[in-house]
Structure formats: C-alpha cells, structure tokens
Amino acid sequence: MTKSSFKRFLSAASIVLGAVFLAAPLIAAQTKTNVRKPEPPPLTANKPAGNENKTPADTTSYSYEFTQPEFLVRHILIQHDALGRGKITFQKKGVETEIEEPIELSTAALGRILGAWTDLRFLESTESYQSHLQYPHLGTMRLKMEREALKRTAEFNWTNNKIASLLATEYRRVADQAVLVFDIALARESQPLNAPKLMEEFELQLKRNGLSDPQQLLPLLREVSTDEHLPLIARNHALRLIKKLEKK
C-alpha cells in the first residue's frame, strides 16, 4: 500500500467510526423508549363502582304479636325488616303445630306500616298505649321494634291511640291475608272441597277491607280459576273476583 493509499484508508475508517459513534446514542435512546415500563394505574381503579354515595342498609326490625287462645287463629307473630321481608308464624285453635310462612309486604302496605311506626316515634317514646279500659277477651297485642342497641316493646289489649290502633289493624290485615293464602294453597293440594268456601271468605274480606293488599293475590286467583282439581263453582268465583280486582 502506498503512502497516499494509506491516508485514504485512514480517512474512510474515521468516517465509518464517526457514523457508528453518532448512531449509538440514537439507538440507545430508542431502545430505552421501547422498554419503558407502563405507569401504575390510578389508586381509585380498584374501588368498587357506585360505593361513593351508597347509604348504609337499614337494620331496623319490626314485629307484631297477637294472642287470644279462644280465637280461631289463636296466635300470630309477624316479623319483618325495613324492606317488608320476613315471616309470619301462626297457630290455629285445636292445632298443636305452628305454621311458619315467608311474607313480603307490598309497597303500599309497607308504606302505611312504616309510616305509622314513624308517627309513633316508637323507640323514642315511653307512652303506654293501653287504655284505662281492659278488654282481654279481644286479645293481647305486642308491638316491638329494634334498631342497633335500641329496643322497645309495647303491649295492650285496647288503645285510644289512633296511630297504634291503625298499626295493629294493618298487621291484622297482613295476617288475615297470609292465613287465607295458606288455606287456599292447602285446599289446592289436598282439600279441594274447601275451595268454594274460601272464595266466599275472600270476597267477604274484600268487602270488609280486611286484606293487606288484594292486588298481590291476583296471580293466585288466576291459578285457582284454571285449576281443574277444584270444583267449577270455586273456579268461576275466582274469575269474578279477578274482574272485581282488575276494575280497582
């Protein structure tokens, strides 16, 4: 290699090496960008949706109890929560076994019942609802309410307090409706000849405004009207009751 050729070789090598050194930072920067770790998610990402404005559940429990050993239904106990869901226990005269059934109060019935409890200011009150007159033959009623550490029971057989009387009447309607539903279910299952009498009882309770919410019973009446195990007179009566309720 001549001296002039050697100089040209060194010049070309310098150009190549310079290009490599200039490109290296760009490659490193690009490589760094490509392996960049993703940012962590916001701290609120794991919070359950919709909890910000969620109010605590109402844990209040309510109960109504009625006892009169000489009545056809001698004992009734209704227990429910603030949503109207609970159970009813009742015992008929001459029958040793108590019957327990789930209940769910209709929106209208629950509104009337909770409204009466509120108007009484039951937990805050110390009022005795018992009248100075005693009528034990009418049966003893007990109202009970619990909310967290607060608890109160009031007992009476007759009261002059209109709101307490209204509340007891509402619960009696709930009980009468639940017992009627149970009796109809029993008739459909094993005592079909009792069905005509029960339809008469149903109509009588309607006239007396004795049921908590008759509209709740429309599905049951429709089933009765098509149940071929029941006498035709009972099925026809159920159809008449359906028409009457649908007009309201």
C-alpha positions as a Markdown table, in Angstrom:
| # | Residue | x | y | z |
|---|---|---|---|---|
| 1 | Met | 0.0 | 0.0 | 0.0 |
| 2 | Thr | 1.4 | 3.4 | -1.0 |
| 3 | Lys | 1.5 | 6.3 | 1.4 |
| 4 | Ser | -1.3 | 8.1 | -0.3 |
| 5 | Ser | -3.5 | 5.0 | -0.3 |
| 6 | Phe | -2.9 | 4.5 | 3.4 |
| 7 | Lys | -4.0 | 8.1 | 4.1 |
| 8 | Arg | -7.2 | 7.5 | 2.1 |
| 9 | Phe | -7.9 | 4.3 | 4.1 |
| 10 | Leu | -7.5 | 6.1 | 7.5 |
| 11 | Ser | -9.8 | 8.9 | 6.3 |
| 12 | Ala | -12.5 | 6.4 | 5.3 |
| 13 | Ala | -12.2 | 4.5 | 8.6 |
| 14 | Ser | -12.6 | 7.7 | 10.5 |
| 15 | Ile | -15.8 | 8.5 | 8.7 |
| 16 | Val | -17.2 | 5.0 | 9.4 |
| 17 | Leu | -16.3 | 5.0 | 13.0 |
| 18 | Gly | -17.7 | 8.5 | 13.4 |
| 19 | Ala | -21.0 | 7.4 | 12.0 |
| 20 | Val | -21.1 | 4.4 | 14.4 |
| 21 | Phe | -20.5 | 6.6 | 17.4 |
| 22 | Leu | -23.1 | 9.2 | 16.3 |
| 23 | Ala | -25.7 | 6.5 | 15.8 |
| 24 | Ala | -25.1 | 4.7 | 19.1 |
| 25 | Pro | -26.8 | 7.3 | 21.3 |
| 26 | Leu | -29.8 | 7.3 | 19.0 |
| 27 | Ile | -30.1 | 3.5 | 19.1 |
| 28 | Ala | -29.7 | 3.5 | 22.9 |
| 29 | Ala | -32.3 | 6.2 | 23.3 |
| 30 | Gln | -34.7 | 4.3 | 21.0 |
| 31 | Thr | -34.1 | 1.1 | 22.9 |
| 32 | Lys | -34.7 | 2.8 | 26.2 |
| 33 | Thr | -38.0 | 4.2 | 25.0 |
| 34 | Asn | -39.2 | 0.7 | 23.8 |
| 35 | Val | -38.6 | -1.0 | 27.2 |
| 36 | Arg | -40.2 | 1.8 | 29.3 |
| 37 | Lys | -42.3 | 0.3 | 32.0 |
| 38 | Pro | -46.0 | 1.2 | 32.0 |
| 39 | Glu | -47.3 | 3.7 | 34.5 |
| 40 | Pro | -49.1 | 2.2 | 37.5 |
| 41 | Pro | -52.9 | 2.5 | 37.4 |
| 42 | Pro | -54.6 | 5.3 | 39.4 |
| 43 | Leu | -55.3 | 4.4 | 43.1 |
| 44 | Thr | -59.0 | 4.7 | 42.5 |
| 45 | Ala | -59.0 | 2.0 | 39.9 |
| 46 | Asn | -59.7 | -0.8 | 42.4 |
| 47 | Lys | -62.5 | 1.0 | 44.2 |
| 48 | Pro | -65.9 | -0.7 | 43.7 |
| 49 | Ala | -68.1 | 1.3 | 41.4 |
| 50 | Gly | -71.1 | 3.1 | 42.9 |
| 51 | Asn | -70.0 | 3.0 | 46.5 |
| 52 | Glu | -69.3 | 6.7 | 46.8 |
| 53 | Asn | -72.9 | 7.6 | 47.6 |
| 54 | Lys | -74.2 | 4.3 | 48.9 |
| 55 | Thr | -76.1 | 4.7 | 52.2 |
| 56 | Pro | -75.8 | 2.1 | 54.9 |
| 57 | Ala | -78.5 | -0.6 | 55.0 |
| 58 | Asp | -81.4 | 0.0 | 57.4 |
| 59 | Thr | -81.1 | -2.8 | 60.0 |
| 60 | Thr | -84.3 | -2.0 | 61.9 |
| 61 | Ser | -86.5 | -4.9 | 62.7 |
| 62 | Tyr | -90.2 | -4.8 | 63.4 |
| 63 | Ser | -92.7 | -7.3 | 64.9 |
| 64 | Tyr | -96.3 | -7.7 | 65.8 |
| 65 | Glu | -97.7 | -10.4 | 68.0 |
| 66 | Phe | -101.3 | -11.3 | 68.8 |
| 67 | Thr | -102.6 | -13.8 | 71.3 |
| 68 | Gln | -106.1 | -14.9 | 72.1 |
| 69 | Pro | -106.5 | -18.6 | 73.0 |
| 70 | Glu | -110.2 | -18.7 | 72.1 |
| 71 | Phe | -109.9 | -17.2 | 68.6 |
| 72 | Leu | -109.8 | -19.4 | 65.5 |
| 73 | Val | -106.3 | -18.2 | 64.9 |
| 74 | Arg | -105.1 | -18.1 | 68.5 |
| 75 | His | -101.5 | -16.8 | 68.0 |
| 76 | Ile | -99.9 | -14.7 | 65.3 |
| 77 | Leu | -96.3 | -13.4 | 65.1 |
| 78 | Ile | -95.2 | -11.2 | 62.2 |
| 79 | Gln | -91.5 | -10.3 | 61.9 |
| 80 | His | -90.0 | -8.2 | 59.0 |
| 81 | Asp | -87.2 | -5.8 | 58.1 |
| 82 | Ala | -87.3 | -2.3 | 56.7 |
| 83 | Leu | -87.9 | -3.7 | 53.2 |
| 84 | Gly | -91.0 | -5.6 | 54.3 |
| 85 | Arg | -89.4 | -9.0 | 54.0 |
| 86 | Gly | -89.8 | -11.5 | 56.8 |
| 87 | Lys | -92.0 | -14.3 | 58.1 |
| 88 | Ile | -95.3 | -15.0 | 59.7 |
| 89 | Thr | -95.9 | -17.7 | 62.3 |
| 90 | Phe | -99.5 | -18.6 | 63.3 |
| 91 | Gln | -101.3 | -21.3 | 65.2 |
| 92 | Lys | -105.0 | -22.2 | 64.8 |
| 93 | Lys | -107.2 | -23.3 | 67.7 |
| 94 | Gly | -107.1 | -27.0 | 68.4 |
| 95 | Val | -103.9 | -27.5 | 66.3 |
| 96 | Glu | -100.7 | -28.0 | 68.2 |
| 97 | Thr | -98.3 | -27.2 | 65.4 |
| 98 | Glu | -97.5 | -23.6 | 64.5 |
| 99 | Ile | -97.2 | -22.8 | 60.8 |
| 100 | Glu | -94.4 | -20.6 | 59.5 |
| 101 | Glu | -94.5 | -18.9 | 56.1 |
| 102 | Pro | -92.4 | -16.2 | 54.4 |
| 103 | Ile | -94.0 | -12.9 | 53.8 |
| 104 | Glu | -93.2 | -9.8 | 51.7 |
| 105 | Leu | -95.3 | -6.7 | 52.3 |
| 106 | Ser | -96.4 | -4.9 | 49.2 |
| 107 | Thr | -95.1 | -1.4 | 48.6 |
| 108 | Ala | -98.4 | 0.2 | 49.6 |
| 109 | Ala | -98.8 | -1.9 | 52.8 |
| 110 | Leu | -95.2 | -1.3 | 53.8 |
| 111 | Gly | -95.6 | 2.5 | 53.3 |
| 112 | Arg | -98.6 | 2.5 | 55.6 |
| 113 | Ile | -97.0 | 0.4 | 58.3 |
| 114 | Leu | -93.6 | 2.2 | 58.3 |
| 115 | Gly | -95.5 | 5.5 | 58.3 |
| 116 | Ala | -97.4 | 4.5 | 61.5 |
| 117 | Trp | -94.2 | 3.4 | 63.2 |
| 118 | Thr | -92.6 | 6.7 | 62.3 |
| 119 | Asp | -95.6 | 8.8 | 63.5 |
| 120 | Leu | -95.5 | 6.9 | 66.8 |
| 121 | Arg | -91.8 | 7.8 | 67.3 |
| 122 | Phe | -91.8 | 4.3 | 68.8 |
| 123 | Leu | -88.2 | 4.0 | 70.0 |
| 124 | Glu | -88.1 | 7.5 | 71.5 |
| 125 | Ser | -91.5 | 7.3 | 73.1 |
| 126 | Thr | -92.3 | 6.0 | 76.6 |
| 127 | Glu | -96.1 | 6.2 | 76.1 |
| 128 | Ser | -98.2 | 3.3 | 77.2 |
| 129 | Tyr | -100.8 | 2.5 | 74.6 |
| 130 | Gln | -103.0 | 0.6 | 76.9 |
| 131 | Ser | -106.3 | 2.3 | 77.5 |
| 132 | His | -107.6 | 2.6 | 81.1 |
| 133 | Leu | -110.3 | 0.2 | 80.0 |
| 134 | Gln | -109.3 | -3.5 | 79.8 |
| 135 | Tyr | -110.7 | -5.9 | 77.1 |
| 136 | Pro | -108.6 | -9.0 | 77.4 |
| 137 | His | -111.2 | -11.0 | 75.6 |
| 138 | Leu | -110.2 | -9.2 | 72.4 |
| 139 | Gly | -106.7 | -10.5 | 72.6 |
| 140 | Thr | -103.3 | -9.1 | 73.6 |
| 141 | Met | -101.2 | -7.2 | 71.0 |
| 142 | Arg | -97.4 | -6.6 | 71.3 |
| 143 | Leu | -95.5 | -4.1 | 69.1 |
| 144 | Lys | -91.7 | -4.5 | 69.1 |
| 145 | Met | -89.0 | -2.5 | 67.3 |
| 146 | Glu | -85.2 | -2.9 | 67.3 |
| 147 | Arg | -82.5 | -0.7 | 65.9 |
| 148 | Glu | -78.9 | -1.4 | 66.8 |
| 149 | Ala | -78.7 | -1.1 | 70.6 |
| 150 | Leu | -82.3 | 0.4 | 70.9 |
| 151 | Lys | -85.2 | -1.9 | 71.7 |
| 152 | Arg | -88.7 | -1.4 | 72.9 |
| 153 | Thr | -91.9 | -3.5 | 73.3 |
| 154 | Ala | -95.4 | -2.2 | 73.9 |
| 155 | Glu | -98.3 | -4.4 | 75.0 |
| 156 | Phe | -102.0 | -3.6 | 75.0 |
| 157 | Asn | -105.5 | -5.2 | 74.5 |
| 158 | Trp | -107.2 | -1.9 | 73.8 |
| 159 | Thr | -105.9 | 1.5 | 73.0 |
| 160 | Asn | -107.1 | 5.0 | 72.5 |
| 161 | Asn | -104.0 | 6.0 | 70.5 |
| 162 | Lys | -105.3 | 6.2 | 66.9 |
| 163 | Ile | -101.9 | 5.5 | 65.3 |
| 164 | Ala | -101.2 | 2.5 | 67.5 |
| 165 | Ser | -104.7 | 1.2 | 66.7 |
| 166 | Leu | -104.1 | 1.8 | 62.9 |
| 167 | Leu | -100.8 | -0.1 | 63.1 |
| 168 | Ala | -102.3 | -3.1 | 64.8 |
| 169 | Thr | -105.1 | -3.1 | 62.2 |
| 170 | Glu | -102.6 | -3.1 | 59.3 |
| 171 | Tyr | -100.8 | -6.0 | 60.8 |
| 172 | Arg | -104.1 | -7.9 | 61.3 |
| 173 | Arg | -104.8 | -7.4 | 57.6 |
| 174 | Val | -101.3 | -8.8 | 56.8 |
| 175 | Ala | -102.1 | -11.8 | 59.0 |
| 176 | Asp | -105.6 | -12.4 | 57.6 |
| 177 | Gln | -104.2 | -12.3 | 54.0 |
| 178 | Ala | -101.4 | -14.7 | 54.8 |
| 179 | Val | -103.7 | -17.2 | 56.5 |
| 180 | Leu | -106.1 | -17.0 | 53.6 |
| 181 | Val | -103.3 | -17.7 | 51.1 |
| 182 | Phe | -102.1 | -20.7 | 53.2 |
| 183 | Asp | -105.7 | -22.1 | 53.3 |
| 184 | Ile | -106.1 | -21.8 | 49.6 |
| 185 | Ala | -102.8 | -23.5 | 48.9 |
| 186 | Leu | -103.8 | -26.3 | 51.3 |
| 187 | Ala | -107.2 | -26.7 | 49.5 |
| 188 | Arg | -105.5 | -26.9 | 46.1 |
| 189 | Glu | -103.1 | -29.5 | 47.4 |
| 190 | Ser | -105.3 | -31.8 | 49.4 |
| 191 | Gln | -108.7 | -30.3 | 50.3 |
| 192 | Pro | -110.4 | -29.2 | 47.1 |
| 193 | Leu | -113.9 | -29.2 | 48.5 |
| 194 | Asn | -112.9 | -26.3 | 50.8 |
| 195 | Ala | -112.2 | -24.1 | 47.8 |
| 196 | Pro | -115.8 | -22.7 | 47.3 |
| 197 | Lys | -115.9 | -21.6 | 51.0 |
| 198 | Leu | -112.5 | -20.0 | 50.7 |
| 199 | Met | -113.6 | -18.0 | 47.7 |
| 200 | Glu | -116.6 | -16.8 | 49.7 |
| 201 | Glu | -114.2 | -15.8 | 52.5 |
| 202 | Phe | -112.0 | -14.0 | 50.0 |
| 203 | Glu | -115.0 | -11.9 | 48.8 |
| 204 | Leu | -116.1 | -11.2 | 52.4 |
| 205 | Gln | -112.7 | -9.9 | 53.3 |
| 206 | Leu | -112.7 | -7.7 | 50.2 |
| 207 | Lys | -116.0 | -6.1 | 51.3 |
| 208 | Arg | -114.6 | -5.5 | 54.8 |
| 209 | Asn | -111.3 | -4.1 | 53.5 |
| 210 | Gly | -109.8 | -6.9 | 55.6 |
| 211 | Leu | -106.8 | -7.8 | 53.4 |
| 212 | Ser | -103.4 | -6.1 | 53.3 |
| 213 | Asp | -103.2 | -5.7 | 49.5 |
| 214 | Pro | -105.6 | -7.8 | 47.5 |
| 215 | Gln | -103.8 | -6.9 | 44.2 |
| 216 | Gln | -101.0 | -9.2 | 45.4 |
| 217 | Leu | -103.4 | -12.1 | 45.2 |
| 218 | Leu | -104.3 | -11.7 | 41.5 |
| 219 | Pro | -101.7 | -14.3 | 40.4 |
| 220 | Leu | -103.1 | -16.8 | 42.9 |
| 221 | Leu | -106.7 | -16.2 | 41.8 |
| 222 | Arg | -105.7 | -16.8 | 38.2 |
| 223 | Glu | -104.2 | -20.1 | 39.1 |
| 224 | Val | -107.3 | -21.0 | 41.1 |
| 225 | Ser | -109.5 | -20.1 | 38.1 |
| 226 | Thr | -107.7 | -22.7 | 35.9 |
| 227 | Asp | -107.1 | -25.4 | 38.4 |
| 228 | Glu | -109.2 | -28.4 | 37.3 |
| 229 | His | -108.7 | -30.1 | 40.6 |
| 230 | Leu | -111.0 | -27.6 | 42.2 |
| 231 | Pro | -114.8 | -27.5 | 41.9 |
| 232 | Leu | -116.1 | -25.5 | 39.0 |
| 233 | Ile | -118.1 | -23.2 | 41.4 |
| 234 | Ala | -114.8 | -22.2 | 43.0 |
| 235 | Arg | -113.1 | -21.5 | 39.7 |
| 236 | Asn | -115.9 | -19.4 | 38.5 |
| 237 | His | -116.0 | -17.4 | 41.7 |
| 238 | Ala | -112.2 | -16.8 | 41.3 |
| 239 | Leu | -112.9 | -15.3 | 37.8 |
| 240 | Arg | -115.5 | -13.0 | 39.3 |
| 241 | Leu | -113.0 | -11.9 | 42.0 |
| 242 | Ile | -110.3 | -11.2 | 39.3 |
| 243 | Lys | -112.7 | -9.0 | 37.3 |
| 244 | Lys | -113.6 | -7.1 | 40.5 |
| 245 | Leu | -109.9 | -6.5 | 41.4 |
| 246 | Glu | -108.9 | -5.5 | 37.9 |
| 247 | Lys | -111.5 | -2.7 | 38.0 |
| 248 | Lys | -109.9 | -1.1 | 41.0 |
